[in-house]
Amino acid sequence: MCLASELFTRLSNCQSKAMQFLALSELIIKFGQP
C-alpha cells in the first residue's frame, strides 16, 4: 500500500511538471510570434 501511494505521488509530480512545461512552451510560442 505504501509503495503504491509513493508511486502515485511520483506519477502526479511528473504529471504536474509536464503540465508546467507545456504551459511554459505555450507562453514561449505566444511571445515568440510577432
C-alpha positions in Angstrom: 0.0 0.0 0.0 2.8 2.4 0.9 4.6 1.6 -2.3 1.5 2.3 -4.4 0.9 5.7 -2.8 4.6 6.6 -3.3 4.3 5.6 -7.0 1.1 7.6 -7.3 2.8 10.7 -5.7 5.8 10.4 -8.1 3.5 10.0 -11.1 1.4 13.1 -10.2 4.7 15.0 -9.6 5.8 14.0 -13.0 2.5 15.0 -14.5 2.4 18.4 -12.9 6.0 19.0 -14.2 4.8 18.1 -17.7 1.9 20.4 -17.4 4.2 23.2 -16.3 6.5 22.5 -19.2 3.5 22.6 -21.6 2.2 25.9 -20.3 5.7 27.3 -20.4 6.2 26.3 -24.0 2.8 27.7 -24.9 3.9 31.1 -23.4 7.2 30.9 -25.3 5.3 30.3 -28.6 2.9 33.2 -27.9 5.7 35.6 -27.1 7.8 34.3 -30.0 5.2 35.3 -32.5 5.4 38.8 -34.0 
